[in-house]
Amino acid sequence: RSRGENVIFRRRNLKINGYDIDLFVESDKNIYIVEVKIKPSKKHVNKLLRMAKIVEERFKKPAILILTGAMIGDDVERYAENKNVKIYRY
């Protein structure tokens, strides 16, 4: 809401084209895809990128990719940021 967006649809553990999406949020402007892992790796970043292509084609909206984790290595964080994936630590 703070970005001036209205949430249209929100679902945890959504399956699209064989991919399990931990948190999927569709707003009137964007699609948010959130992957939750204790210790994410570069393969999780790549999975988000593959999911983004499918979701953007299907919903005709840009995908905002978010990777969350408790133990995120510096190399994974740099890799994600270079791929335009947002990182949130918990």
C-alpha positions in Angstrom: 0.0 0.0 0.0 2.9 2.4 0.8 3.9 2.1 -2.9 0.5 3.2 -4.0 -0.5 -0.3 -5.0 -3.7 -2.3 -4.2 -3.4 -6.0 -3.4 -5.6 -8.0 -5.7 -4.5 -11.5 -4.7 -2.3 -13.0 -2.0 -1.5 -16.7 -1.5 1.1 -18.7 0.5 2.5 -21.9 -1.1 1.1 -21.3 -4.5 2.0 -23.7 -7.3 2.5 -22.3 -10.9 3.8 -24.4 -13.7 5.3 -26.9 -11.3 7.1 -24.2 -9.2 6.2 -23.8 -5.5 6.1 -20.2 -4.6 6.4 -19.5 -0.9 4.5 -16.2 -1.0 2.8 -14.8 -4.1 1.2 -11.3 -4.1 -0.4 -9.7 -7.1 -1.1 -6.0 -6.9 -2.6 -3.7 -9.6 1.0 -2.9 -10.7 3.3 -5.7 -9.9 3.7 -9.4 -8.9 5.7 -10.1 -5.8 7.4 -13.5 -5.5 9.0 -14.3 -2.2 11.2 -17.3 -1.6 11.8 -18.2 2.1 14.9 -20.3 3.0 17.0 -20.7 6.1 20.2 -20.7 4.2 19.6 -19.6 0.6 22.0 -20.3 -2.2 22.6 -19.1 -5.7 20.4 -21.9 -7.0 17.5 -20.3 -5.1 18.2 -17.0 -6.8 18.2 -18.8 -10.2 14.9 -20.4 -9.3 13.3 -17.0 -8.6 14.5 -15.8 -11.9 12.9 -18.7 -13.7 9.7 -18.2 -11.9 9.7 -14.5 -12.8 9.7 -15.3 -16.5 6.8 -17.6 -16.2 4.8 -15.2 -14.0 5.5 -12.1 -16.1 4.3 -13.9 -19.2 1.2 -15.2 -17.6 0.1 -12.0 -15.7 1.6 -9.3 -18.0 3.1 -7.4 -15.0 6.6 -7.0 -13.8 7.8 -9.4 -11.1 9.5 -8.1 -7.9 11.7 -10.9 -6.6 12.4 -11.2 -2.9 14.7 -13.8 -1.2 14.6 -14.1 2.6 16.7 -16.1 4.9 18.4 -16.3 8.3 21.9 -17.2 7.0 22.6 -15.5 3.7 26.2 -15.6 2.6 27.8 -12.4 1.2 28.4 -14.2 -2.2 24.7 -15.1 -2.4 23.7 -11.6 -1.5 26.0 -10.0 -4.1 24.7 -12.5 -6.7 21.1 -11.7 -5.9 21.6 -8.0 -5.9 23.3 -8.2 -9.3 20.2 -10.1 -10.6 17.9 -7.4 -9.2 16.6 -9.8 -6.4 15.9 -8.1 -3.1 17.3 -9.6 0.1 15.7 -9.6 3.5 17.3 -11.2 6.5 15.4 -12.5 9.5 
